Amino acid sequence: MKNAYVVQDPDFNRSPFTGMTRKHYIDLAKHLLERAFNHVASFESPFAFPIVPGKSYPQTDSPPWRFRAHEFESLERSLTLAAPLMHVEPEVSIKGWKLRDWYCNQLYKALTPGNPQSLPLPEELPDATYQFTCEFGGLLKTLLLLPDVIWPYFTQKQKDEMAITISKWAHHRTTQNNWRIFNMVALSFLKKQGYCIDDELLKSHLLWVVSYHSGEGWYLEQTYNYYTISLFIVYGTVWARTFGDEQYPEIAATIERSAYEMMKTYPYFFARDGYINMWARSICYRTWISGGFPVSFMLKDGSPLDPGWARRLCSGSLLQFVAREDFYHNDIPALGFYSHKEYMIQDYSCPGSPFLMFLPFIALALPEDSPFWTEKENEGMWEGLGDRSERHALDKPGLVLVNHGSTGTSEILPGKVYYDDPNYSKLTYNTHFPWEDQDHAGGTAMEYTFRSLDPRDVRGEDINFYLTGKKIANDAKKNADFTILQSMVYNGIRGGVLYRQALMRKPPNNGVGYIVDLAEITLPGGVLRVDRSRIAFEHELNLGHFGLPHYNGVAAKVERREDAQEDVQGSLRRKVITASIPGRRVALIAYSGWDSLEAQVHSNRNAETDESTVVYARRKRTQQNPPMELMVLVMLHRMDDGVWTDEELDPLAVLEIKDIMGSGSALGADLRLRDGRTFIVDFGGIDGYRSC
C-alpha cells in the first residue's frame, strides 16, 4: 500500500492551488494516524514505533526511563493530530478503537505512579532536565487549547492522581530559553484546573520568557531559529488566549505584540508553493513552523495575514512532505527531512518526534466560518512579484529573507551564528535546494570551507599567536581537513548591499587573521558576491553552490565555459560552470579572486538522495603573507529546464576594484550590472558594525 497522501476530491474553487479545504485536513489527520496505529498491538498497548539505529533515542542499551520518554513523546506528539481531530469528530475511531478512549487510557497509565507504563518522577532520577518536561508542555498546551477532548472524560479521582505527576514535572528544573515555556504552560494548566502551584515560580518563568524577546517578533535562542515561531509565538499565543489574558494580562499583551510583529514578515519564510526551508536544528519537525498560520487567527485583533494566502502556504507546506512516498519510514514520518538522514537529526529525537510537525492542525480548533477556512486561496505578494527578487531584512535576529519571483523559491540568509553548525552556518538556505552535510574534502554546499596551509598547522604546532616561543599542541590530522566557518556576524545593509562576516577561526586562535568579509547583492534568482578575504596565512578556500540530488541514479549534467570571451569593455573575464538535473539548475560565474571552478559528487550528504553534485569555486594561496583580495562570484539557480542565456551568465557589466574607498576603507569596488543598477561595495567600519 502506498503511503503518500493524495488529495481526494480536491476543491479547486475554494483552493485553486492545493485543492485542500477543512475536510482534507480531517482526511489527512486520519491518513497519518492510521499509519501510526499500525504500531499499536492492542487497546492496552502504547505506540511501539521501531527503534532507529544511530544517534536518536532510545537504543537497545538505553536505561528504562528513556523508553518511557519515547512512549510519552510518541503519545503526546501524536496528539498534535489526534486532539484537533477529536475536537471536530468526537466519536472518531482509528483501527476500530475510539481515539478518545485509547488516549485517555494511555495518558492515565503514563501519569499515574505505580503503573508499569508510568513515567518516572523527578525525584527518581538524577537532578537534571529531561524530555518529560518538554512533552508535558506540549500535552498541556493542547489541553488548554482544546479543553473538550480529553480532560473532561477523566473522573475527579483520576485527575487528582495525574495532577501529582504533572505538578512534580511542572515545578521541576528547566533549562534556558524555550524550555521555560513548557513549565509555564504546565503550571498554568494546573492553576486553571484549581490545583495549587508555586505562583512565584510561574511568574518567574513568564518574565524570563518575555526577557528573551529581541525585537521584530524574534526571541533569543542558542542562535535564532524556528523555535521563535513554533514555541514562543504558537505556544505563547495559545497560553495568552486560554490563561494569560485573565491571569496575567500585561504579560499576555506583551506576547501578543511580539506575535503580531512576527507576522509582518512571517509569510516571506515560505516559497511560492508553500515549501518550507530546511534550516536550523530539529529539522525533523519540518512544518511545525506552519502552525503560525492558524494561530495568527487567534490573535485578539485578528490575523494581519491574508487568510487565503495563509491557508495556501500552510497547505502547501504539508503537501511538500505528506505527498512523498519517501517521507514515510516504518509507516510514520522519517527522522530526517524528506527521508531518513542520520546527519540531520539530534540525539534528543526519537521515532515519535516528527509528529510535532503537525502543529498546523490546530487550524481545526478554528471555527468552520473562520476566514482561514472560508477565503479563497491566493498567492499573496507573489502575484505581483513577477521576475523580481525581493529582500526583507530583520536586523534584530540578523536574518535576511529573499523571495525570488523568477524561481518561486525563498531564502534565509542568517547573520548571527555563534558556532560551526551547518544547521545555522550556511551562507544561504533555499526552500527548493535543501542543504547538504559538510564535505571535509572541501566541496561543501553553500558554505565557505577553509584549510590552513600554514606549516605550523601542518606540523601540528600552534605558535602563530603568542610571542612566547611555546608550542601549543594542535591536531595535524584535523588540520588536514577543510572546516566551515566558526561563527558569523551581521553588519547590516548599506546602499543595497548586505554585509556579514564569516570568521573561519575564532579567538583564542586569532580570529582577526581569519576573516572573510561578505558583501552580497541580490539578483533575480541568485546573488552577486563581492567578498573580501582577510586570511593572513597560507590557506585554501572553497565556496560551494547548492547541491543537486541524483534521482534514479542519474548524475547532474555539468558544463564549463572556462575563461569565456572578454567583456566589450575589455576589462572583465569570467569562468562559468553550470550543473542541472530535471527541473533544477545552478550556475557559478567567477569574475575575480578565484582560481578555478570545480564539480564534485557526494555520497550520503544530500537531504533528498544518496548521491548529489556540488559545483564550487576554489582558491589556494601559499604566500607567507597573502594579500587581501576581492572574490567576485555570481551564484544563480533556476527551477526549470531552460537554457542559460549569455545575459544570465554575465550579469556584471563593470567591475572597478579600488585599493581605497571613499570611506577610507581598504579594498572595495564600484559595480554596474547589465540591468543598469549600480552599487558600491565599501567595507568601511565593518568590524565596528558587528552585531551578533
C-alpha positions, -999 to 999 in steps of 0.1 A, spaced: 0 0 0 13 34 -9 18 58 20 19 90 1 -11 112 7 -33 121 -23 -58 149 -21 -91 132 -28 -119 152 -45 -98 184 -44 -118 217 -42 -101 239 -68 -129 265 -65 -120 274 -29 -84 262 -31 -72 266 -67 -35 259 -58 -37 229 -34 -73 217 -36 -72 214 2 -100 226 25 -110 219 61 -123 185 50 -90 175 36 -72 184 68 -95 160 86 -89 133 60 -51 138 62 -51 136 100 -69 102 97 -45 91 70 -15 98 92 -30 83 124 -40 51 106 -4 45 98 8 54 132 -17 29 148 -1 1 128 24 2 157 -2 -3 185 -6 -40 193 -38 -38 214 -60 -13 231 -39 -16 262 -6 -11 244 13 22 238 28 32 205 57 9 197 75 27 169 106 8 159 139 19 172 160 36 146 197 27 150 220 57 152 221 88 172 184 90 180 170 77 213 163 51 226 188 25 217 189 -11 229 212 -2 258 193 29 269 180 30 305 144 22 312 134 59 316 145 66 280 120 40 268 93 57 289 103 90 274 100 75 239 65 62 247 54 95 262 68 116 234 51 95 208 18 97 227 20 134 233 31 144 198 6 122 180 -20 142 200 -9 171 178 -30 153 151 -55 134 173 -67 161 196 -78 185 168 -94 156 150 -113 146 182 -124 182 185 -142 182 152 -152 145 153 -156 135 190 -165 99 182 -138 92 157 -122 58 157 -89 45 142 -83 8 137 -116 1 155 -106 20 187 -123 52 197 -95 77 198 -108 94 229 -109 61 249 -75 50 238 -57 83 246 -75 86 279 -64 51 288 -28 57 278 -25 91 295 -39 77 327 -14 49 327 15 72 319 6 98 345 -4 75 374 25 64 396 28 26 400 16 16 366 40 -4 345 38 23 319 40 52 343 66 80 339 93 83 364 90 112 388 118 138 390 130 126 424 135 91 410 161 104 385 194 123 389 187 160 392 188 172 356 165 183 328 146 156 309 125 152 278 94 147 300 93 184 307 91 192 270 63 168 264 43 180 294 44 214 278 31 201 245 4 180 261 -9 207 283 -7 233 256 -31 210 236 -54 205 266 -55 243 272 -64 249 236 -89 220 233 -104 216 268 -132 194 254 -112 165 240 -95 146 269 -96 161 303 -135 161 308 -135 123 304 -115 116 335 -131 112 369 -121 137 396 -101 109 413 -82 102 381 -75 139 376 -62 142 411 -39 112 407 -25 125 374 -21 161 387 5 148 412 28 137 383 20 168 363 28 191 392 61 174 400 74 179 365 58 213 361 77 225 392 110 207 383 142 222 370 141 235 334 167 249 311 171 282 293 151 298 265 122 279 250 120 252 277 106 277 302 75 278 281 69 241 289 69 248 326 49 279 323 22 261 303 21 231 327 18 254 357 -9 274 341 -29 243 332 -28 231 368 -38 265 382 -67 267 357 -79 233 369 -79 245 405 -47 229 417 -22 247 439 11 258 423 40 280 431 27 313 417 60 330 421 77 303 400 51 307 373 56 345 373 94 340 372 91 318 341 68 343 324 92 372 330 122 351 318 103 343 286 94 379 279 130 389 286 142 368 256 123 389 231 149 405 209 127 426 186 107 422 154 89 393 170 120 372 175 133 356 207 168 347 217 178 311 213 212 294 212 211 311 179 179 324 162 158 297 147 122 283 141 117 279 179 107 315 179 77 308 157 67 273 169 71 278 206 73 315 216 47 325 191 24 295 188 26 282 224 27 318 237 -5 328 218 -23 297 230 -13 304 266 -24 340 263 -58 332 249 -66 303 273 -50 316 305 -28 347 303 -55 372 293 -73 366 325 -45 359 350 -15 379 336 -30 405 311 2 426 309 24 397 300 -2 383 277 -4 416 259 34 417 256 35 382 240 6 393 217 25 423 205 56 402 196 34 377 177 18 405 157 52 419 149 65 385 138 35 381 114 47 412 93 74 391 77 64 355 86 50 346 51 82 355 35 99 324 50 78 303 26 82 296 -11 55 305 -36 42 269 -34 44 269 4 76 249 7 95 254 40 132 258 43 155 232 58 171 255 84 182 253 120 181 223 143 152 199 149 148 195 111 126 165 115 99 188 129 95 203 94 61 220 92 58 229 128 66 265 117 34 265 97 15 264 129 19 302 129 -7 305 102 -37 292 121 -25 306 154 -24 341 138 -62 339 136 -63 335 174 -48 370 179 -71 394 197 -72 419 169 -74 393 142 -47 380 119 -26 405 100 -23 378 73 -43 374 42 -64 343 51 -64 329 16 -27 332 13 -22 318 48 -41 286 40 -24 283 6 11 284 23 0 262 52 -15 235 30 14 237 5 39 231 33 21 200 44 19 186 9 56 192 5 61 161 27 29 140 31 26 136 -7 60 120 -9 65 83 -6 100 85 8 87 107 36 74 77 55 96 53 73 80 24 92 46 40 82 54 72 101 73 104 93 110 97 89 137 111 111 151 135 85 137 160 61 123 141 31 136 107 42 157 93 70 191 110 71 213 104 101 233 136 97 204 160 102 189 147 134 199 154 170 203 129 199 172 143 216 150 130 188 131 97 189 109 80 162 79 98 176 95 133 175 85 142 139 48 142 149 54 177 162 54 188 125 16 185 126 13 216 147 -6 233 118 -36 210 126 -45 234 154 -63 250 124 -91 226 133 -95 245 165 -107 274 145 -144 276 138 -157 265 104 -166 301 95 -130 313 102 -117 332 72 -87 308 73 -112 282 60 -137 303 40 -114 326 19 -103 315 -15 -66 306 -18 -43 332 -33 -6 337 -37 -3 369 -18 27 391 -27 39 365 -52 12 375 -76 27 409 -82 64 400 -78 70 389 -114 106 380 -121 119 404 -94 137 393 -62 126 410 -30 146 412 2 134 417 38 159 424 65 153 416 101 181 434 119 173 422 154 178 385 147 202 392 119 181 374 93 175 384 57 147 368 37 148 368 -1 118 358 -23 128 351 -59 99 358 -83 117 341 -112 120 308 -94 93 309 -67 119 300 -41 125 317 -8 158 320 10 170 326 46 204 344 50 215 341 86 237 367 102 241 358 139 257 324 141 276 316 172 293 283 164 302 260 135 270 241 128 256 235 93 221 239 107 229 276 110 262 284 93 253 281 56 255 314 37 221 308 22 192 283 28 169 278 -1 134 262 1 140 240 -30 177 232 -26 179 217 9 213 219 25 239 192 24 261 179 52 297 191 54 324 177 30 357 176 47 374 173 14 363 209 6 333 209 -17 307 218 9 274 232 -4 266 268 2 295 273 27 329 288 28 354 260 37 389 267 49 421 246 52 453 260 67 485 255 47 505 273 74 535 250 80 530 253 118 494 240 115 506 213 91 532 202 117 505 202 144 521 231 162 504 264 170 528 293 178 512 318 155 497 340 180 517 342 212 552 355 211 565 332 237 580 305 215 559 279 233 544 252 211 507 246 218 496 211 209 475 210 178 459 183 157 478 180 124 454 153 111 424 175 119 441 205 102 443 185 70 405 187 67 385 216 53 365 233 81 335 255 79 332 290 95 332 290 133 308 319 136 291 346 115 282 382 124 257 405 109 268 440 98 236 454 82 225 466 48 240 498 33 235 511 -2 215 480 -11 245 457 -2 241 431 26 272 429 48 281 399 70 314 384 82 325 348 83 350 340 110 369 309 99 387 307 132 378 325 164 399 337 193 420 325 210 431 313 176 434 349 165 401 353 146 414 387 133 436 368 109 408 345 95 380 368 83 360 367 51 340 399 48 308 391 29 291 416 6 260 405 -12 238 420 -39 205 402 -46 200 392 -82 169 377 -99 173 340 -89 206 345 -72 233 367 -57 264 386 -67 291 381 -40 319 406 -36 337 391 -6 369 403 8 395 377 20 413 388 51 430 354 58 465 362 69 484 329 64 488 302 38 455 286 31 430 271 7 394 284 5 364 270 -13 328 281 -18 301 257 -28 267 262 -46 235 244 -37 237 206 -40 218 189 -68 203 154 -59 207 125 -82 173 110 -87 170 75 -101 208 73 -101 212 99 -128 240 123 -121 237 161 -127 249 173 -160 279 196 -156 292 221 -182 321 245 -181 327 277 -200 362 284 -187 377 318 -194 349 330 -216 353 359 -240 363 393 -228 336 418 -220 330 446 -245 349 470 -223 379 446 -224 381 446 -186 362 416 -174 370 379 -179 349 352 -163 348 315 -156 315 297 -157 303 263 -145 267 251 -146 250 219 -134 215 207 -140 190 179 -131 154 178 -144 136 208 -132 166 224 -114 198 240 -124 226 261 -109 254 283 -122 286 298 -108 302 327 -126 336 338 -112 350 372 -122 378 378 -98 398 362 -69 391 325 -77 415 301 -93 391 275 -107 355 262 -107 350 225 -99 323 199 -95 322 171 -70 299 141 -65 289 135 -29 276 104 -11 252 105 18 252 142 23 221 154 4 187 157 20 169 141 -9 190 114 -24 221 93 -16 242 110 -42 245 146 -53 266 170 -72 280 203 -59 298 229 -81 322 251 -62 348 278 -65 383 272 -52 415 292 -45 449 284 -30 473 310 -15 507 298 -4 524 331 3 535 336 39 516 368 40 488 366 14 473 399 2 437 409 8 416 401 -23 381 406 -35 364 374 -45 337 383 -71 313 355 -78 277 352 -91 256 323 -78 223 316 -98 196 290 -96 166 281 -118 136 259 -113 131 248 -149 149 230 -178 156 261 -198 189 270 -213 210 297 -196 213 328 -218 245 347 -223 230 376 -205 221 355 -174 256 341 -172 272 376 -174 252 399 -152 281 422 -143 290 449 -168 316 470 -149 338 460 -120 362 486 -107 383 473 -78 398 501 -57 425 500 -31 410 528 -10 373 536 -10 356 569 -3 352 560 34 389 553 37 383 516 38 408 492 21 398 472 -10 363 477 -23 346 481 -56 323 501 -78 299 479 -99 274 483 -126 251 455 -135 237 449 -170 202 457 -157 215 493 -151 218 491 -113 250 504 -97 264 495 -63 294 505 -42 309 478 -21 327 496 8 337 477 39 343 509 58 339 503 95 326 468 90 342 455 122 325 482 142 291 474 127 293 438 140 261 426 155 259 391 170 
